Amino acid sequence: MGKLLNGLFGGFHGRVGNLVGYTLKGKYVIRMIGKSTKPLTPARKANCQKMTVVNEILKPSLQAIRVGFRLAVAGTDRNEYNEAVSYNKKNALQGVYPNISLDYSKVLMSMGTLPVAVKPSISQAEEKITFNWEISASPVSEYHTDRTMLVIYFPDIKETFYQLSGAKRVEGKDVVVISSEHINERMEAYISFVKDDGKAVSNSVHVGSLNLNNSAKTTSNNTLKSKESPLEFLVEQQENPLSAPGEWSQYVVKNRSNDEILADYAIKLNQDTAQISESGIFNSPIQNQSEYAKETFTAMLSFLFEKMKVSKITKNVNATDQDAIHLLTSLRFRQEAYFMKNTFLNDKWIDECRFAILTSEWDLIKHN
């Protein structure tokens, strides 16, 4: 249900039909979500893969990205994450669709005007990862008190370790300790410097790689296989990362074997409780795919509970939509509420039911 802000002529917040309204850095934004009947062009397929590849390293590095790109978007209506996505899509990718991959040496975790690390290097002794760099010859350098920001990305398991404020530039060395279960994982390491007062940051520098020989080809964390079907599903982001509460994000579920889109979803984290997700279900663009409705929705639920770590998923449906209600109840959703005349759709008010499922309930289904 959309809510008017600042009267009839102000923006609205929430969903009305296939429109979603929200505020972004003080501005009203309205987006259209939902059904698309157009097949993906080669250019759109390439763009989807680019977004997937870039987000694999940026999503788990979100806190570092917010620090590293904060000053690059200061005074604008852009946000840090989208700025990082934009830069790395243009500069840090290699290959052509369907074989696009990251060039880790060109990835930026921060963007700014401070001097970058000079001749950085990295070494490992079990859990201890040591970063080294050259110190300026000037004994009273204005940059000596800059602090390190260190990022270690584990490509095979899509996880990131980061230290946002470490040793001073003048020390020439910093040591971080990672989990013992990560010591044999492949690592890609980055170093930046941040002014001790937080008012300036440097571009990040790729320090190097560790354990390249241990790297194995692994299936994406977002790949899910249904118990009822031999198909493997890939959940892929289309618009807006699922990170800011109150803002809608769009994801598609694909058949991993041929990149065919089977369903798309609008997802929003609760504005007041970020661990609660609200979803919209739009099966597209292939018609007559109701046979995959339960499977693709199951893949999306797995993604939200297991990858995004939400604690509860809610879904509002038209009270007369028996197909949607049957789908939700077959997946153990419980009806929590009934709202009369809750949404204005197709020139009339409709009643809606709210259904929900908890992590604990999902765990029971998954293990049965």
VEXLUMZA-107574 format. One record per residue (C-alpha): x, y, z negated; residue in one letter. Coordinates in steps of 0.2 Angstrom, whole numbers, plus 5000, padded with zeros to 4 digits. Example, Ala and Ser with C-alpha at 12.3 -4.5 7.8 and 13.67 -1.06 7.14 Angstrom:
# VEXLUMZA-107574
506249784961A;506849954964S;
***
This chain:
# VEXLUMZA-107574
500050005000M;500750175005G;500750324993K;500650504998L;502050614992L;501750804990N;500050794997G;499250755013L;500650835024F;502050765014G;502950595017G;502250435011F;503050295002H;502750105005G;501850015019R;500350065030V;500049945044G;501649915053N;502450075046L;503550095031V;503950255023G;505350295010Y;506550435005T;508350435010L;509550565002K;508050685000G;507250655017K;505650565022Y;505950425033V;504650325043I;505050155052R;504050035062M;504249855057I;503449695063G;503149605079K;504149615094S;503649515110T;505249555120K;506649425121P;508349485116L;509449555130T;511249505130P;511749675124A;510549655109R;511249485105K;512949545105A;512449685094N;511649565082C;513249465081Q;514249615078K;513149665063M;513249495056T;515149485057V;515449655050V;514149625036N;515049465031E;516549565024I;515649725019L;514149655009K;515149564996P;516349724995S;514849844992L;515549924976Q;517249964984A;516350035000I;515350154989R;516950224982V;517950214998G;516750295009F;515950414996R;516850565002L;516650525020A;514850555019V;514750695006A;513550835011G;512750725024T;511150615025D;512250465029R;512650335016N;514250245012E;513850075018Y;513150125035N;514650235038E;515750085034A;514749975046V;514850105060S;516650125059Y;517049935058N;515849895072K;516750015083K;518549975078N;518749815069A;518049685080L;518749575094Q;518149455107G;516549455117V;514849375113Y;514549245107P;516349235101N;516549405092I;517649405076S;518449525064L;520249585067D;520649595048Y;522149715051S;520949845058K;519549835044V;519349995034L;518749975016M;518950165012S;519150325023M;519950485017G;521450605018T;522650555005L;524250475011P;524050285014V;525150155006A;526950145013V;527549965018K;526349875007P;526649685004S;525749544994I;526249384985S;525449254975Q;525949154959A;524349044955E;523049164949E;524149324949K;524149424966I;525449554966T;525349714977F;526949804981N;527249974991W;528650104993E;528750254982I;528950424988S;530750494987A;530050654979S;530150644960P;528750764957V;527550704971S;525850774970E;525250604974Y;526150504961H;524650494949T;523450424963D;522650264957R;522650104967T;520950024974M;521349844978L;520149724988V;520449544991I;519149465003Y;518949275004F;518349235022P;517949055020D;516749075006I;516249255010K;516649324993E;517649484987T;518749524972F;519049714969Y;519949824957Q;519250004959L;520550094948S;522250014945G;524150064944A;524750234948K;525550264965R;527250304957V;527350124949E;527550044966G;526749884960K;525049814954D;524549644948V;522749574948V;522149414942V;520849304952I;519849154946S;520848994946S;519548914958E;520049044971H;521949024971I;521948904986N;520649004996E;521249105011R;521349295007M;521349455016E;522049595005A;521849785006Y;522549934997I;521950114995S;522350264984F;521050364975V;521450534967K;521450514948D;520050644947D;519050554961G;519050704973K;520050624987A;520450444994V;521550375007S;521150255021N;521350075016S;522849975023V;522749795027H;524149725016V;524249545023G;523449375022S;523749225010L;523449045012N;523049045030L;523548865032N;522148815019N;520848905029S;519448785036A;518048815048K;516548825037T;514648845040T;513949025036S;513249045019N;511649095027N;511448935036T;510048825029L;509348655035K;507548615032S;507148445024K;505748425036E;506648475052S;508348435060P;508548625064L;509748735056E;509248915052F;510349065052L;509749215042V;510349375050E;510249555046Q;509449675059Q;509249845050E;509749915033N;510749805021P;509749735006L;510549834993S;509549994989A;507949964979P;506450044987G;507050035005E;506449905018W;507749795026S;507349685042Q;508049515044Y;507749375057V;507849185056V;508649105071K;508848925077N;510748915074R;511048795089S;510448915102N;510249085094D;508349085097E;507349205085I;505949115077L;505349245064A;505749415057D;505549475040Y;505349645031A;506149635014I;506149765000K;506949764982L;505749824969N;506150014966Q;506049984947D;506749814945T;508049774958A;507949584956Q;506149574962I;505949564981S;504349604991E;504249525008S;503349555024G;503149405036I;503149435055F;503349285066N;504049335083S;504549355097P;504049175102I;502249135103Q;501448975096N;502848955083Q;501648915068S;502448745067E;504048835061Y;503148955049A;503448855033K;505248815038E;505848985042T;504949055027F;505848925016T;507548985024A;507149165020M;506749115002L;508349015000S;509249165006F;508449284994L;508649174979F;510249094982E;511249224992K;510449384986M;510149324968K;508449394966V;507449334951S;505649344958K;504849364975I;503149434978T;502049444993K;500449534996N;499249455009V;497549495016N;496249405005A;495449335020T;497049265028D;496849085024Q;498349035034D;499549145025A;498749095008I;498948915012H;500848945017L;501149025000L;500248904990T;501148754999S;502748834993L;502148844975R;501849034975F;500549084961R;499149214964Q;499549354951E;498249484956A;496849534967Y;496749714974F;495149784981M;495249894996K;497149904994N;497749935012T;497050035027F;497349925042L;496449925060N;495350065054D;494649985039K;495149945021W;495549775016I;495749675000D;497349594996E;498049454985C;499749464977R;500749304976F;502349274967A;503749144964I;505149144951L;506949074953T;506548944940S;505048884950E;506048884966W;507448774958D;506148644954L;505548644972I;507248634979K;507748484968H;506148384972N;
***
